Amino acid sequence: MKKMTEAEVYKLLVRIGVSAGYTGIDYIIRAVFAINAGKVDNLGEIYDIIAKEDNIKSGAVERNIRTAINRAYEHRPRIFSELFSIDSKPTNKLFIYAVVNYFRYGKVGKA
């Protein structure tokens, strides 16, 4: 199991192409930690929590996460396949759980 720190999650996200300039990177990191800690059962809850903390709408949280993931996938689809076995544009849920599982179990991509 890889040690999951905010810095390590950030480095992984940047490595796979999530731009540090997107607000979504922070939301992804927060969602990854919430899922990993078992604090929430679904992404809708995460969107609501982040929205309340940041005084924005939950739809904005979802959209920022989706935009960050989509831009990364458009620029670096091969690394999504290598690390996560994701061969098409992932949903927010698929991507966030893939990141969580990467830290829990290591590289989960194709051999």
N, C-alpha and C positions, 0 to 999 in steps of 0.2 A: 504494500500500500504506500502510495506517495504521500508525503506530508502536504496537507492542504492548508496553505496560508493565503492571505489575500494577495501577497506579492507573487506567489506561485501561480495562482489562478490568473492573475493579471498577465504574467509572462506567457502563460499558455494561450490566452486569448489573443494577445498581440502576435504571438508566433503563428497562429492560424489565420491571422488577417483581420481581426477585429480592431478597428482604428481606435487609438487612445482618445481621439477627438470626439468620438460619439458618446453622447450621454448614456446610450444603451450599455456600454461596457460596465459602468458602475452598477446598473440595474441587473445585469447578468451576474456579476460577482455576488451581489446581495441575494439573488435568487438561488444561486448555487449553494451558498452557505445555509440558507433557510431550508432547502430541500435536504441537504446533507445532515443537518441537525435534527430533522424530523419535526420542525416547527410548524410546517404546513402540509396539507394533503394535496393541494392542487395549485396550479399557476395563478388561477383567478384570485386566490387568497393572497398570493405574493404580490400580484399587481396592486391589490387593494391596500396592503400594508405599506408598500413603497410609496404609493400615491398619497396616502395619508401622511406619512413621514415627510414627504417633499412638497406637500400642498399642491398637488396636481391631480389630474384625472387618471384613473386606472387605465383608460384607453391609451393615454399618452405613454405610460410605462410599457404597455404591450407593444405599441408601435415602435418605440425607441429600441426595444430589445430585438424586435423583428428586423428593423432596418440594419442594425449592427450585424446580425447574423447573416442576412441576405447579402450585404456588401462583402463580408468576409468570404462567403461561399462563392460569390461571383468572381472574386480575385484569386482564391486558392482552393478550388474544389478537391484537388488531389490530396491535400493534407487532411481534409475531412474524411476522405476514404481511408487514408493510411492510419490515422489515429482512432477514428470512431466507427469505421465501416459504414459511413454515410455516403451514398452515391447519388443523392439528389438533394435539392434544396431542403434543409430540415425545418421542421416546425420549431417554434420556441421550446416546446416541451421536450421534443426529441433531443435538441441541442443541449439544453440545460442538464438533462439527465445523462447525456453522453459525457459532459464535463465532470459531473459528479462521479460517474462510474470510472472515468479515467483516473481520478485521484483515489478512488476506493480500490480499484483492481489493476491499475496500470493500463498500458496501451491495449485498447480493445479492438483495434483495427485488424485488417487482414494480415495474415502471416507472410 
